[in-house]
Amino acid sequence: MRKRRKNHINPLKWIGWLFSPILNNGAFFVFMFALGWLCTQLEIMPYYLRDRGAKPYELSAPELFLDIYAICALLMLIPRKIRIFFKALIYIFFYGLAIVDMYCYVRFESTLTPTMLMLVNETNGHEAREFLTGYLSWDIIKSSVGWILLLILAHFLWTVIRLYLGKMHQRMVLPKVNEGLITGLKAVMGCVVAWMLFSTISQTWDNKVAMHRLFTCNTIGEVEHELTRKDQAKLYVPVYRLAFGVYVNRLASKQIVQLKAASRLVQVDSCSYRVPNIVLVIGESYNKHHSQLYGYQKETTPYQMMMAEDGSLIPFTDVVSSWNLTSFVFKHMLSLYAVGDSGEWCDKPLFPEVFRKAGYHVTFITNQFLPKAKEAVYDFSGNFFLNDPELSDRQFDVRNTQTYSFDEGLLKAYDQCSKPDGKCKGNLVIFHLMGSHVDYRARYPRKTFTHFTPSMYDRPELTDKQKRILAEYDNSLRYNDSILYAITQRFADKDAVVIYMPDHGEEIFDGKPYMYGRMHGANIDYRLARNEMEIPFWIWGSPQYLWNHPYGWLAIQNAKDRPMMTDALPHLLLYLGGISTPLYRKDLDIVSPDYNLKRPRILKGVTDYDEVKNEE
């Protein structure tokens, strides 16, 4: 009997198959790698970091290899006749996306952001045509965008040449190549690919894990907090940035829906307009312990000191912010949700809408929260619910339409905006300052407000550069002081109160490690809480207010040493407005006799401030 031959599979062929995705998609692999490489080398996010020695993502080459190899491997699952159409679609998408991303980088100094996608979604056809007419020019083509166009041209020429060579190949009689030699070469390349896969996976695994964390966040707040980590995901190519923008906008839309549903809960039974003019001034990055009003040795708040001495300003001594991120603070401060309640911040209405429904004329003047193409996710997270057209209309009668280099621009914007007519018995004005946001030297006119210099600081533990930054920070506070005084004077002839609170504090070389800015680790000790969570908070009353409301002013004076967290602010405002609504809670109103003095003040949703302070 004839024995059956066993089919022996050549192990070299198995190894060679690792090279097949590249071999069978060679042009795709080369040109897509080149495209990704151009983007990673020409786009440094954010743009201004070029001047500070920023470098491209150091693992861009190995991660590009891994990502493009994975796409090539998936293409191998598609029959060859159909594969060409899939590759054509991928080419159109990737090249088009790269052009858009590079254009945004050149024109707006930023790659694709969630805000850009939000603005595109709100743009109609006419606005789009105006945009293209106004911004597309020969200068754009000569910029970095031109490199993408040049690569597309090279790809097109290669395709033409390849088709020509293919036709020539059909007419030529070529000698047969030894099959064993080909198998061996493929095996060698397969070994190279295996080594490169092992190497690239080892190098980029942490970034892939970080991407998985980022794209599995359930809320924008979680996304923002994820991006404060040192090991945050590197969205190093346009397709990841587009996916991130789409993902974040989807999360935002969910909370927008929740807020719109919550607005149905707004019920106003009556309104006495207890204080007809209420002004809330929200500062930025203010370290309480650099305020002269709170014992700082430098004269950073001469106007506030003057108002405190004449009895028109009451500084509160024990106020903390709920977070050290602006967007989180804004959400908790504007919402009638309080930390510790069930649900989310977007499950309760926003207090400006309550005031508007009660008959107050509501004005919002901000130097930060206007939609800008190049804004980071932190600003998007803080303002998406303020800039939604429907929610904005429900909350505000008047808004400004531009930001300013310095906060004095907000004063001019307020002076020029429309004021309440006779139909409105009350006036709520919200100023949102740029305050002392990094970079400090850009927060004040240096020619007229450079009061402090590095030589004025006897701090031998600090370097000359650190002393310069410290002086610039204190100068920004002194300038901020002048803005606050100017705001109070605009209401000096009215029955009015002005409340000032910054969103959070700031590290400014007060204790080791000597640093400025903010730390975002989960571990909150008292050192961090002292610098980044303790904030100045004061209430100023106009002469008319002090005369008309002696008992109200006395209640404010009696409350100045009570413990407070800024998420409870809306309930104080509702009391001042005399708004009767089921949403008002006496236990969260700091001037109420029923205020809960023992309410836990939970920082970042995890740490009890008073416990941390007592342990110090």
VENGI-V267996 format. One record per residue. SS is DSSP state (A for helix, B for strand, O for the rest). PHI is phi in degrees with one decimal (none if undefined). PSI is psi in degrees with one decimal (NA if undefined). Layout:
SS & PHI & PSI
SS & PHI & PSI
This chain:
O & none & 144.7
O & -82.4 & 127.4
O & -78.7 & 140.1
O & -72.9 & 137.8
O & -79.4 & 131.2
O & -78.2 & 138.6
O & -80.2 & 107.3
O & -90.9 & 121.3
O & -87.0 & 123.8
O & -68.8 & 118.0
A & -60.4 & -26.2
A & -63.7 & -33.9
A & -67.3 & -39.3
A & -58.1 & -46.0
A & -66.1 & -39.4
A & -63.2 & -27.3
A & -61.1 & -25.4
A & -62.9 & -26.9
A & -87.3 & -14.2
A & -58.3 & -42.2
A & -56.6 & -36.4
A & -78.4 & -42.8
A & -61.0 & -41.6
O & -85.8 & -7.4
O & -134.7 & 44.0
A & -59.0 & -50.0
A & -64.1 & -40.9
A & -59.2 & -48.2
A & -61.1 & -47.6
A & -65.1 & -49.3
A & -73.7 & -34.4
A & -72.0 & -33.8
A & -64.4 & -44.5
A & -61.5 & -40.0
A & -63.5 & -48.3
A & -62.3 & -39.6
A & -63.8 & -41.4
A & -59.8 & -45.4
A & -63.1 & -42.2
A & -69.5 & -30.0
A & -87.2 & -28.7
A & -95.1 & -18.9
O & -113.7 & 114.7
O & -114.9 & 120.6
O & -103.8 & 124.0
O & -82.3 & 164.6
A & -57.9 & -45.2
A & -65.2 & -14.9
A & -71.5 & -10.3
A & -55.2 & -41.1
A & -72.3 & -9.6
A & -110.1 & 20.0
O & 80.6 & 19.1
O & -65.7 & 146.7
O & -124.1 & 157.9
O & -60.8 & 161.8
O & -54.8 & 120.5
O & -67.9 & -22.1
O & -104.3 & 22.3
A & -63.4 & -40.1
A & -64.8 & -53.4
A & -64.0 & -36.2
A & -71.0 & -35.3
A & -60.8 & -45.6
A & -56.7 & -47.0
A & -64.2 & -45.3
A & -66.6 & -44.3
A & -72.2 & -35.4
A & -60.7 & -41.1
A & -62.1 & -40.5
A & -65.6 & -42.0
A & -62.1 & -39.1
A & -63.6 & -39.4
A & -67.1 & -36.9
A & -63.1 & -29.3
O & -65.2 & -19.9
O & -78.2 & -10.6
O & -99.3 & 133.8
O & -52.8 & 144.9
A & -55.6 & -41.7
A & -64.9 & -30.4
A & -90.7 & -26.4
A & -56.9 & -36.5
A & -61.5 & -34.5
A & -72.5 & -38.2
A & -62.9 & -42.5
A & -64.7 & -37.9
A & -61.9 & -41.9
A & -64.9 & -40.0
A & -65.4 & -40.8
A & -58.2 & -49.2
A & -59.6 & -44.2
A & -66.7 & -50.6
A & -67.1 & -43.4
A & -65.8 & -44.2
A & -62.5 & -43.6
A & -64.1 & -40.4
A & -63.4 & -40.2
A & -62.9 & -46.0
A & -62.1 & -46.3
A & -62.2 & -45.0
A & -67.7 & -37.5
A & -60.8 & -45.5
A & -60.0 & -38.6
A & -65.6 & -42.5
A & -72.6 & -43.1
A & -83.3 & -39.9
A & -112.0 & 3.7
O & 61.0 & 33.5
O & -159.4 & 143.5
O & -76.5 & -176.8
O & -54.7 & 132.6
O & -127.5 & 162.0
A & -57.2 & -35.3
A & -65.3 & -39.0
A & -58.5 & -43.1
A & -66.7 & -36.7
A & -64.0 & -42.9
A & -66.0 & -39.5
A & -61.6 & -40.9
A & -63.9 & -28.6
O & -95.4 & 2.2
O & -93.1 & 131.9
O & -90.4 & 177.3
A & -61.9 & -41.1
A & -63.3 & -45.1
A & -63.5 & -36.3
A & -64.8 & -41.8
A & -63.6 & -41.7
A & -63.0 & -38.8
A & -62.8 & -49.5
A & -63.2 & -39.3
A & -66.0 & -38.6
A & -79.5 & -28.7
A & -112.0 & -17.0
O & -85.2 & 125.8
O & -153.3 & 171.0
A & -63.3 & -31.2
A & -61.7 & -35.4
A & -64.9 & -42.0
A & -65.2 & -33.6
A & -78.0 & -9.3
O & -83.3 & -161.6
O & -61.8 & -21.9
A & -60.1 & -31.8
A & -60.5 & -31.0
A & -65.1 & -37.5
A & -66.2 & -43.5
A & -63.7 & -37.3
A & -64.9 & -38.9
A & -65.5 & -39.6
A & -62.0 & -41.9
A & -61.9 & -43.8
A & -61.8 & -39.6
A & -64.3 & -41.7
A & -63.6 & -45.4
A & -63.1 & -40.4
A & -62.0 & -39.8
A & -63.3 & -42.5
A & -64.1 & -45.6
A & -63.6 & -39.4
A & -65.3 & -40.4
A & -63.9 & -40.0
A & -65.0 & -44.5
A & -65.1 & -32.3
A & -64.2 & -40.8
A & -67.8 & -38.6
A & -64.4 & -37.1
A & -63.0 & -35.9
A & -66.5 & -24.9
A & -91.1 & -11.3
O & -99.4 & 145.4
O & -101.9 & 109.9
O & -104.2 & 146.4
O & -67.0 & 148.3
O & -70.8 & 139.7
O & -98.9 & 138.7
O & -56.6 & 122.4
A & -63.0 & -34.9
A & -64.8 & -37.4
A & -64.8 & -43.4
A & -62.1 & -43.6
A & -61.1 & -40.1
A & -65.9 & -42.5
A & -63.3 & -41.2
A & -63.3 & -37.5
A & -65.0 & -41.4
A & -61.4 & -47.3
A & -65.5 & -33.6
A & -62.6 & -39.1
A & -64.7 & -40.3
A & -62.4 & -44.4
A & -64.2 & -40.5
A & -60.6 & -44.0
A & -64.1 & -42.1
A & -67.2 & -37.3
A & -64.3 & -44.7
A & -61.2 & -43.8
A & -66.4 & -46.9
A & -68.5 & -38.6
A & -63.6 & -40.7
A & -63.1 & -40.8
A & -75.3 & -36.8
A & -105.4 & 3.3
A & -58.1 & -42.3
A & -60.9 & -38.7
A & -69.5 & -35.8
A & -66.2 & -38.4
A & -63.5 & -42.2
A & -63.6 & -38.8
A & -63.5 & -40.5
A & -62.1 & -42.4
A & -60.9 & -45.0
A & -62.7 & -44.8
O & -86.3 & 8.7
O & -118.0 & 11.5
O & -67.7 & 147.0
O & -95.8 & -19.3
O & -138.9 & 163.4
A & -64.2 & -34.2
A & -59.6 & -43.1
A & -63.5 & -39.0
A & -60.7 & -47.4
A & -62.6 & -42.1
A & -66.0 & -37.1
A & -60.9 & -36.8
O & -78.1 & -3.6
O & -87.4 & -9.6
O & -71.2 & 148.1
O & -67.1 & -30.7
O & -97.6 & 37.2
O & -64.9 & 158.0
O & -66.6 & 140.2
O & -98.2 & 105.0
O & -87.2 & 80.0
O & -87.7 & -10.6
O & -128.2 & 157.3
A & -55.6 & -36.5
A & -64.7 & -35.4
A & -69.0 & -38.3
A & -68.0 & -37.7
A & -64.4 & -45.2
A & -60.4 & -39.7
A & -64.6 & -44.8
A & -61.2 & -43.0
A & -64.0 & -42.9
A & -63.4 & -45.7
A & -66.1 & -40.6
A & -65.0 & -33.6
A & -66.6 & -41.4
A & -64.1 & -40.4
A & -62.9 & -42.3
A & -61.9 & -33.9
A & -62.8 & -44.5
A & -73.0 & -30.1
A & -61.2 & -43.5
A & -61.2 & -42.7
A & -64.1 & -40.7
A & -65.8 & -39.9
A & -66.3 & -35.3
A & -68.0 & -38.6
A & -65.9 & -28.6
A & -63.6 & -20.9
A & -68.5 & -14.6
A & -82.3 & -8.9
O & -68.9 & 115.8
O & -133.8 & 122.4
O & -115.9 & 116.1
O & -81.4 & -39.4
B & -165.4 & 168.2
B & -149.4 & 124.7
O & -95.4 & -6.7
O & 50.8 & 50.8
O & -48.2 & -50.0
O & -115.6 & 112.2
O & -70.0 & -21.6
B & -128.5 & 110.0
B & -116.6 & 126.1
B & -121.5 & 123.2
B & -111.0 & 121.9
B & -111.5 & 118.1
B & -104.3 & 117.3
B & -89.7 & -167.2
O & -147.1 & 125.5
O & 56.3 & 53.1
O & -106.5 & 111.8
O & -78.6 & 113.2
A & -53.7 & -34.3
A & -82.4 & 6.7
A & -111.4 & 14.2
O & -99.0 & 125.1
A & -58.7 & -30.9
A & -61.3 & -25.6
A & -111.1 & 23.7
O & 101.9 & 2.4
O & -66.7 & 141.7
O & -76.1 & -20.9
O & -88.4 & 149.7
O & -83.2 & 74.2
O & -90.3 & -15.8
O & -135.3 & 57.7
A & -61.4 & -37.6
A & -69.7 & -41.4
A & -64.5 & -38.0
A & -61.2 & -42.9
A & -62.3 & -43.4
A & -70.0 & -33.8
A & -67.4 & -38.1
A & -69.7 & -32.2
O & -86.8 & 2.7
O & 85.8 & 6.9
O & -93.3 & -8.4
B & -126.0 & 127.7
B & -111.8 & 110.7
B & -82.6 & 131.4
B & -87.9 & 141.3
O & -100.7 & -14.0
O & -137.5 & 65.0
B & -120.0 & 134.4
B & -127.0 & 154.5
O & -87.1 & 149.9
O & -75.9 & -22.9
O & -144.1 & 168.9
O & -111.5 & 25.3
O & -124.3 & 129.7
A & -54.7 & -45.7
A & -63.5 & -41.7
A & -63.5 & -43.2
A & -62.0 & -45.4
A & -60.4 & -43.8
A & -62.5 & -44.7
A & -74.0 & -29.9
A & -78.2 & -35.0
A & -85.2 & -28.1
B & -83.9 & 148.7
O & -81.7 & 4.6
O & -73.2 & 141.7
O & -119.0 & 145.1
O & -56.1 & 127.5
O & 107.0 & -18.6
O & -69.6 & 159.7
O & -75.0 & 155.1
O & 85.5 & -156.6
O & -120.4 & 169.0
A & -59.0 & -32.5
A & -81.8 & 3.6
A & -87.1 & -4.9
O & -120.8 & 153.9
O & -67.3 & 164.3
B & -94.8 & 139.3
A & -63.8 & -31.6
A & -59.0 & -33.7
A & -66.9 & -36.5
A & -64.1 & -44.7
A & -61.6 & -41.5
A & -66.3 & -40.5
A & -68.0 & -27.3
A & -78.1 & -8.4
O & 108.5 & 2.8
B & -77.5 & 144.8
B & -85.6 & 118.7
B & -109.2 & 124.9
B & -119.4 & 133.4
B & -124.9 & 114.1
B & -117.4 & 109.7
B & -120.8 & 143.9
O & -106.5 & 13.2
O & -133.8 & -49.3
O & -92.1 & 59.0
O & -114.2 & 141.5
O & -63.5 & 123.1
O & -127.8 & 140.7
O & -57.2 & -36.8
O & -99.8 & 14.6
O & -71.1 & 147.2
O & -77.7 & 171.0
A & -63.2 & -25.0
A & -63.8 & -45.1
A & -69.6 & -40.0
A & -58.1 & -43.6
A & -63.0 & -32.8
A & -84.8 & -18.8
A & -124.1 & -3.2
A & -60.0 & -33.9
A & -82.9 & -16.0
A & -85.5 & -27.4
A & -99.7 & -2.2
O & -63.7 & 125.0
A & -53.1 & -45.0
A & -67.7 & -46.4
A & -67.7 & -35.7
A & -62.7 & -42.9
A & -64.7 & -32.8
A & -72.1 & -27.1
A & -96.6 & -37.5
O & -126.0 & 140.0
O & -85.1 & -35.6
B & -136.8 & 137.5
B & -138.0 & 151.7
O & -80.9 & 162.8
O & -118.0 & 2.8
O & -148.4 & 159.1
O & -103.2 & 170.0
O & -132.7 & 155.3
O & -61.7 & -40.1
O & -128.5 & 156.7
O & -66.8 & -16.8
A & -62.3 & -22.4
A & -61.9 & -29.4
A & -67.5 & -32.4
A & -64.6 & -43.2
A & -65.1 & -39.0
A & -62.7 & -41.7
A & -66.3 & -42.1
A & -61.3 & -29.1
A & -93.4 & -13.4
O & -78.9 & 162.3
O & -70.5 & 141.2
O & -102.6 & 167.2
O & -59.6 & 141.1
O & -89.8 & -174.5
O & -67.0 & -16.6
O & -74.3 & -24.4
O & -96.0 & 122.5
O & -86.5 & -14.9
B & -132.3 & 161.3
B & -138.6 & 114.7
B & -109.6 & 122.5
B & -120.9 & 128.6
B & -117.1 & 117.2
B & -101.0 & 131.5
B & -119.8 & 106.6
O & -86.8 & 161.0
O & -80.4 & -25.3
O & 56.0 & -122.7
O & -115.1 & 36.6
O & -63.7 & 138.5
O & -56.8 & 134.4
O & -92.0 & 127.6
A & -61.7 & -37.8
A & -67.1 & -16.6
A & -91.4 & 3.7
O & -100.0 & 2.9
O & -150.5 & 151.8
O & -70.0 & 109.1
A & -66.5 & -26.6
A & -68.4 & -34.9
A & -108.3 & -15.8
A & -123.1 & 24.3
O & -88.5 & 92.0
O & -99.4 & -39.7
O & -100.6 & 141.6
O & -127.3 & 159.3
A & -55.8 & -32.9
A & -67.3 & -13.7
A & -84.2 & -0.6
O & -112.6 & 114.8
O & -88.0 & 74.9
O & -128.2 & 78.7
O & -62.2 & -19.4
O & -77.1 & -10.9
O & -100.5 & 150.2
O & -78.9 & 169.2
A & -61.2 & -39.6
A & -64.6 & -41.4
A & -64.7 & -37.9
A & -65.2 & -37.5
A & -64.0 & -44.1
A & -64.1 & -40.3
A & -61.0 & -44.3
A & -63.3 & -40.8
A & -65.3 & -37.2
A & -64.9 & -47.2
A & -64.2 & -35.0
A & -62.7 & -38.2
A & -65.2 & -34.8
A & -69.2 & -37.5
A & -67.6 & -38.9
A & -65.0 & -43.3
A & -57.4 & -37.9
A & -59.3 & -41.4
A & -67.4 & -34.7
A & -67.6 & -43.1
A & -62.6 & -40.9
A & -63.7 & -42.2
A & -62.5 & -35.6
A & -66.3 & -45.7
A & -61.0 & -36.3
A & -70.0 & -23.1
O & -72.0 & -11.8
O & -122.2 & 14.9
O & -66.8 & -24.9
O & -101.2 & 16.5
O & -123.5 & 163.7
O & -80.0 & 97.4
B & -149.3 & 153.2
B & -124.7 & 147.5
B & -120.7 & 126.2
B & -110.0 & 129.0
B & -116.2 & 132.5
B & -154.0 & 133.2
B & -81.5 & 164.8
O & -69.0 & -38.6
O & -164.4 & 178.2
O & -90.2 & -158.3
O & -160.9 & 140.5
B & -74.8 & 130.6
B & -146.8 & 59.8
O & 64.2 & 29.6
O & -100.2 & 79.5
O & 105.1 & 154.5
O & -74.3 & 144.3
O & -71.0 & 139.9
O & -74.6 & 108.7
O & -149.5 & 169.3
B & -129.9 & 161.4
B & 99.8 & -142.8
O & -139.2 & 149.6
O & -100.3 & 141.3
O & -120.1 & 21.3
O & -69.4 & 159.4
O & -71.7 & -27.2
O & -79.0 & 114.5
O & -108.6 & 107.5
O & -98.9 & 178.6
A & -68.8 & -30.3
A & -59.1 & -45.0
A & -69.0 & -44.0
A & -61.6 & -39.5
A & -61.9 & -44.7
A & -83.8 & -35.0
A & -107.5 & -15.7
O & -114.6 & -35.0
B & -70.8 & 130.6
O & -135.2 & 155.6
O & -72.0 & 146.8
B & -152.4 & 122.7
B & -144.8 & 159.5
B & -124.0 & 128.7
B & -110.1 & 138.0
B & -117.6 & 135.7
O & -71.2 & 163.0
A & -55.2 & -40.1
A & -64.7 & -40.8
A & -63.1 & -47.3
A & -60.1 & -33.6
A & -77.0 & -42.3
A & -80.6 & -22.9
O & -131.5 & 61.5
A & -61.8 & -36.7
A & -74.7 & -35.2
A & -64.5 & -41.3
A & -66.9 & -36.5
A & -65.0 & -39.6
A & -63.1 & -37.9
A & -65.9 & -43.0
A & -62.2 & -40.6
A & -70.2 & -21.1
A & -92.9 & -3.9
O & -64.1 & -22.4
O & -104.4 & 6.8
O & -75.0 & 147.4
O & -74.1 & 138.6
B & -147.4 & 149.3
B & -122.8 & 144.7
A & -67.5 & -13.7
A & -68.4 & -14.4
A & -90.1 & -2.5
A & -53.5 & -42.9
A & -54.3 & -31.1
A & -75.6 & -32.0
A & -64.1 & -42.7
A & -65.5 & -40.4
A & -62.3 & -38.2
A & -64.0 & -47.3
A & -61.5 & -34.5
A & -77.6 & -11.1
O & 67.0 & 32.9
B & -92.1 & 119.2
B & -92.3 & 114.0
O & -152.6 & 145.8
O & -61.6 & -15.5
O & -76.5 & -19.2
O & -74.8 & 136.9
O & -126.7 & 118.4
A & -63.8 & -31.1
A & -70.1 & -12.7
A & -108.5 & -0.5
O & -92.8 & 111.0
O & -64.9 & -22.6
O & -94.1 & -0.8
O & -81.1 & 144.2
O & -62.5 & -21.1
O & -95.0 & 12.5
O & -61.8 & 137.4
O & -83.5 & 100.6
O & -72.1 & -18.8
O & -102.4 & 10.9
O & -63.6 & 128.5
O & -63.7 & 136.8
O & -104.6 & 97.6
B & -93.6 & 113.4
B & -82.6 & 131.7
O & 54.9 & 22.4
O & 75.3 & 6.0
O & -131.7 & -29.1
B & -120.7 & 129.0
B & -77.5 & 114.4
A & -58.7 & -45.8
A & -66.4 & -33.8
A & -67.3 & -42.7
A & -63.4 & -41.0
A & -67.4 & -41.2
A & -68.3 & -27.4
A & -75.8 & -16.9
O & -67.8 & NA
